[in-house]
Amino acid sequence: MNLRLSSSSMVIVLMTTLLAFLAHCESAPAQAPAAQAKASIDGNGEGWRAMVETDFTVVNCPPETFTWKDGLISCTGKPTGVLRTVKQITNFELVVEWRHLKVGGNSGIFVWTTPESIQRLTDAGKPGLPHGIEVQVLDHGYTEQYERTYKKPADWFTTNGDVFPVGAVKMTPFAPVAPDGSAASRART
């Protein structure tokens, strides 16, 4: 995962999930498909800076769960764990390049969490997720795995960066929302 941040009270939290399959935080493929649209915010230019290892601290997993090499974060996905920013960050724009190393990978980036839930995870020192607002990071193969496992359509989420509340947090989504009317907002692609 390659992170770039603009501006600088919010905590960015990277997490792994039980379904991460060894994979959530890796660099994007070297070449994007020719038909893929370019992001309007690319993380370059005035006011942007790359986030580096010293910007983050481990919350509730062994240090080797998240590793850094050549400016990229890699994650084993096991155990379920959280890496957070050292400093609280506000008014930010975040550009993330990522890829899963196995089909069906499931992870996410919390763009806001409650301090109490981070403290609870820190004190417990065991797998778990904070309460907050998450941008879902699913591999496109996750949909097929979900439908095969649960024998029902995956019509309440996409693999395009849905945004939703986790735990005891509420949010009011903006359109478009999930087909079932839940609080998942769809990322615009």
N, C-alpha and C positions, 0 to 999 in steps of 0.2 A: 504494500500500500504506500502510495506516495501522497503526502498531505501538504497542501499549501493553504495559508491562512491570510486573510486580510482583516485589518483592524484588531482591536483587542477589547446578573452576573452568572456567565454560562460556563459549564464544564463540558468539554467534549470527552466522551467516553467511547472507547472501542471495546467491543466484547466479542466473545466467541459463544457459540451455543452448542447444545448437545449434538446437533446435527451438522456441525461444522466440517466433519470429514477431513481433518488436517488442513484446513484451507483458508481462512478468511482474509488474511492480510498479505497479499502479494502484489507485485507490480502488474500493471496492465500489459496485455500482449504488445510486442514490439510494433506491430502494424495493425491499425484499425482497418476494418473493411472500407473500401472506397466509397460505398453508399452511405456510410454512417455520418450523421450530421456532427459538426464540430460544436462543442459547448461555447456559449456566448461568453462565459466567464471561464478563463483557462488557467487562472492562478499565476499569471505572469504580469509584470508591469508594476507601476508605482503602488506602494502600500502593501504589496504581497510579500510573504516570506515563506520559505519551506519550514515545516515543523520537523524538528529533529529529536533524537532520542532523549535529550535532556529536557524536552518539553513535556515528557510523560513519566508517570510512575505506575507501578503495578498495584492493584487494589486487593485482589483476592485469589491469586493463582501463583504457582511457582514462577520465578523470574524467567525460566527457560521457555515458558509458554509463548512469550512474545520476544523476538530477537530482531536486531537491526543489522543490516549489512548494506553497504553502499547507499545509505540514505533511505532504504526501504524497510518497512516493518514486515516481518513474517510471523505467522502464528500457527501453532500446532493444532489449535481447536480443542485441545484436551488438556486440562479440564475446562469446563465452562468458566470463563474468567473475564475480568475487566481491567483495562488499562485506561487511565484518565490523564487529563492534562494536569500539570503541576499547578498552574495558575488558573484562576477562574477567568474566562474570556467572555466578553460581551460584544454585541454588534459586529458579528463576524460573518464572513462568507467563506465557505469551506469547499475546496475542490479536491476530490479524492479519485485516484486511479486505483482500481483493485481487480483481482481475479481470484477465482476459486481454483484449486488444483485438482479437485474431483467433482464429477457431475453431482448436482443436487446440493451443493454447499449452502449453508444457512448461517448468516451472521448479521451484524448491524452496527450502526454508529448512533450512539445516543448523543443528540445535540443539546439536550437539557436533562439534568437529573436533580433529584432532591438531595441536598447535603446529608440528610438523615439516612437515606438509603445507601449512600456511598460509605458513610460511617458504619452502618450495620454490616455491610459486606467486608469492610476492613477489619472490624472487630471479630467477625466470624472466621475470616481467613479461609473460607471454603467456597466452592462453586456457587454461583447465583448471579442474578441480574439486578441492576438498580431500578428504582421507579423513575420514570421519565418519559421523554419523547424520543422515539427511535426512528431512524431511517433504515428500513429493512434492506439488507444486501443479500439477495438470493441469487444463486446460479440459475440460469434458465431451465436446467434439468430438474430443479426442485419441484416444479409443477407436475411433471410426469411421475416423480417419486411419490408425491402427495396423493395423487389420484390412484396410483397402484396400491399404496398402503391403506388408504382410508375408504377406497371404493366409492368415492363421490367426487363430483367436479370441484376443481380448485377455482371457484368463481368469486371468492371473497378476497383474493389478493392477486397481485401481479409480481413479476420479477423485475419491475422497473423502478424500484426505490420507494415503495409505499411508506408513508409516515403515519405512525400511530402511537397511542399512549400505552405504557407498560406499568403494571402494578396499580397503585392507588392514585394515579394521575389521570386527569381528564383533559381533553382538548376539543375544540370545536373545529372540525375539518372544513376545508374549503373544497369546492368542486374541482375536479370530479371526485366523488367518494366511491367506496366499494359498493358493488351491486347490492349487497345485503343491507346497505345503509349504515354500516358500522363506522366507527371513527377513523378509519384508514383513509388518508388522503393520498391520491395518486400523484407521483412525481410527474412533472411535465417532461416529455421526451422530445 
